[in-house]
Amino acid sequence: MTAVRSGTPGDATAIARVHVAAWRETYPGIMPESVIATKTVGDRETQWRQWLATPHLSVFVAERDADIVGFAACGARRDPPDVALGEVFAIYLLRSHQGRGLGRALFAAVDRDLKRRGLHPYLCWVVDGNPATAFYERVGGRRFLTQRADIFGSSIVEHGYIWSDEAPG
Ligand SMILES: CC(C)(COP(=O)(O)OP(=O)(O)OC[C@H]1O[C@@H](n2cnc3c(N)ncnc32)[C@H](O)[C@@H]1OP(=O)(O)O)[C@@H](O)C(=O)NCCC(=O)NCCS
């Protein structure tokens, strides 16, 4: 049985484990090894405890037989802060659970949440070379910007995707 539900403070450790595992599965060859290695379960756990306790930041988890196998997080844009624009901060599944519609289900939860809170349009950043760009296009995102960003001290090319009601241009 798979299901998507809202995250709770008690999910921090399980989400952190999935986060680190999914980073290690996703980013070799896409991000420098030194950047991948900065993510540890301990520091991700701290981050997720904070995020799960932050009002206006929504977290969803995907479960398979009561085990967390993926997660998504969204809220108002952080950088620069913008209370009218939404952002999908993260959406990750363990590789063993990809390609079965769970990403679409997590994304639907995020989309509903951001629209309900008036955080629409919303955007998402994807590192260059990540095949997830095809997923974002499939669920209605439009690439609007490519830029260099400092990610854990490395200069990395990333693509911005936006979801809005405007016709693609
Ligand atoms: C990106 C991710 C969340 C997508 O979740 P998923 O469960 O694999 O995707 P789904 O099975 O729900 O697929 C939804 C649609 O996107 C398409 N899609 C998903 N991944 C794709 C890919 N890599 N290439 C092409 N199309 C893809 C599917 O074909 C499907 O289309 P359809 O519904 O029309 O058949 C998941 O693959 C993942 O966690 N990847 C690693 C982490 C990551 O890179 N996250 C994004 C960080 S910015």
Ligand as a Chemical Component Dictionary entry (heavy atoms), coordinates in Angstrom:
data_LIG
# 
_chem_comp.id                   LIG 
_chem_comp.type                 NON-POLYMER 
_chem_comp.pdbx_formal_charge   0 
_chem_comp.three_letter_code    LIG 
# 
loop_
_chem_comp_atom.comp_id 
_chem_comp_atom.atom_id 
_chem_comp_atom.alt_atom_id 
_chem_comp_atom.type_symbol 
_chem_comp_atom.charge 
_chem_comp_atom.model_Cartn_x 
_chem_comp_atom.model_Cartn_y 
_chem_comp_atom.model_Cartn_z 
_chem_comp_atom.pdbx_ordinal 
LIG C1  C1  C 0 11.773 13.339 -9.714  1  
LIG C2  C2  C 0 10.941 12.287 -8.952  2  
LIG C3  C3  C 0 10.382 12.924 -7.674  3  
LIG C4  C4  C 0 9.773  11.852 -9.855  4  
LIG O1  O1  O 0 9.005  10.867 -9.154  5  
LIG P1  P1  P 0 8.560  9.496  -9.855  6  
LIG O2  O2  O 0 7.700  8.754  -8.906  7  
LIG O3  O3  O 0 9.787  8.824  -10.358 8  
LIG O4  O4  O 0 7.698  10.035 -11.085 9  
LIG P2  P2  P 0 6.250  9.502  -11.532 10 
LIG O5  O5  O 0 6.314  8.018  -11.666 11 
LIG O6  O6  O 0 5.204  10.058 -10.643 12 
LIG O7  O7  O 0 6.154  10.138 -12.981 13 
LIG C5  C5  C 0 5.307  11.228 -13.311 14 
LIG C6  C6  C 0 5.503  11.552 -14.789 15 
LIG O8  O8  O 0 6.816  12.105 -14.993 16 
LIG C7  C7  C 0 7.536  11.327 -15.937 17 
LIG N1  N1  N 0 8.926  11.199 -15.455 18 
LIG C8  C8  C 0 9.338  10.999 -14.180 19 
LIG N2  N2  N 0 10.677 10.939 -14.130 20 
LIG C9  C9  C 0 11.092 11.079 -15.398 21 
LIG C10 C10 C 0 12.366 11.080 -15.997 22 
LIG N3  N3  N 0 13.489 10.927 -15.280 23 
LIG N4  N4  N 0 12.442 11.237 -17.342 24 
LIG C11 C11 C 0 11.334 11.367 -18.077 25 
LIG N5  N5  N 0 10.074 11.398 -17.560 26 
LIG C12 C12 C 0 9.973  11.243 -16.243 27 
LIG C13 C13 C 0 6.878  9.960  -15.926 28 
LIG O9  O9  O 0 7.057  9.287  -17.143 29 
LIG C14 C14 C 0 5.430  10.299 -15.650 30 
LIG O10 O10 O 0 4.768  10.685 -16.826 31 
LIG P3  P3  P 0 3.269  10.115 -17.105 32 
LIG O11 O11 O 0 2.500  10.271 -15.818 33 
LIG O12 O12 O 0 2.772  10.973 -18.186 34 
LIG O13 O13 O 0 3.459  8.696  -17.469 35 
LIG C15 C15 C 0 11.788 11.027 -8.599  36 
LIG O14 O14 O 0 12.214 10.400 -9.766  37 
LIG C16 C16 C 0 12.985 11.324 -7.707  38 
LIG O15 O15 O 0 12.856 11.343 -6.495  39 
LIG N6  N6  N 0 14.169 11.514 -8.317  40 
LIG C17 C17 C 0 15.413 11.668 -7.525  41 
LIG C18 C18 C 0 15.412 12.912 -6.663  42 
LIG C19 C19 C 0 15.347 14.183 -7.461  43 
LIG O16 O16 O 0 16.094 14.404 -8.408  44 
LIG N7  N7  N 0 14.433 15.069 -7.038  45 
LIG C20 C20 C 0 14.278 16.380 -7.631  46 
LIG C21 C21 C 0 15.245 17.325 -7.033  47 
LIG S1  S1  S 0 15.079 18.948 -7.746  48 
# 
loop_
_chem_comp_bond.comp_id 
_chem_comp_bond.atom_id_1 
_chem_comp_bond.atom_id_2 
_chem_comp_bond.value_order 
_chem_comp_bond.pdbx_ordinal 
LIG C1  C2  SING 1  
LIG C2  C3  SING 2  
LIG C2  C4  SING 3  
LIG C2  C15 SING 4  
LIG C4  O1  SING 5  
LIG O1  P1  SING 6  
LIG P1  O2  DOUB 7  
LIG P1  O3  SING 8  
LIG P1  O4  SING 9  
LIG O4  P2  SING 10 
LIG P2  O5  DOUB 11 
LIG P2  O6  SING 12 
LIG P2  O7  SING 13 
LIG O7  C5  SING 14 
LIG C5  C6  SING 15 
LIG C6  O8  SING 16 
LIG C6  C14 SING 17 
LIG O8  C7  SING 18 
LIG C7  N1  SING 19 
LIG C7  C13 SING 20 
LIG N1  C8  SING 21 
LIG N1  C12 SING 22 
LIG C8  N2  DOUB 23 
LIG N2  C9  SING 24 
LIG C9  C10 SING 25 
LIG C9  C12 DOUB 26 
LIG C10 N3  SING 27 
LIG C10 N4  DOUB 28 
LIG N4  C11 SING 29 
LIG C11 N5  DOUB 30 
LIG N5  C12 SING 31 
LIG C13 O9  SING 32 
LIG C13 C14 SING 33 
LIG C14 O10 SING 34 
LIG O10 P3  SING 35 
LIG P3  O11 DOUB 36 
LIG P3  O12 SING 37 
LIG P3  O13 SING 38 
LIG C15 O14 SING 39 
LIG C15 C16 SING 40 
LIG C16 O15 DOUB 41 
LIG C16 N6  SING 42 
LIG N6  C17 SING 43 
LIG C17 C18 SING 44 
LIG C18 C19 SING 45 
LIG C19 O16 DOUB 46 
LIG C19 N7  SING 47 
LIG N7  C20 SING 48 
LIG C20 C21 SING 49 
LIG C21 S1  SING 50 
# 
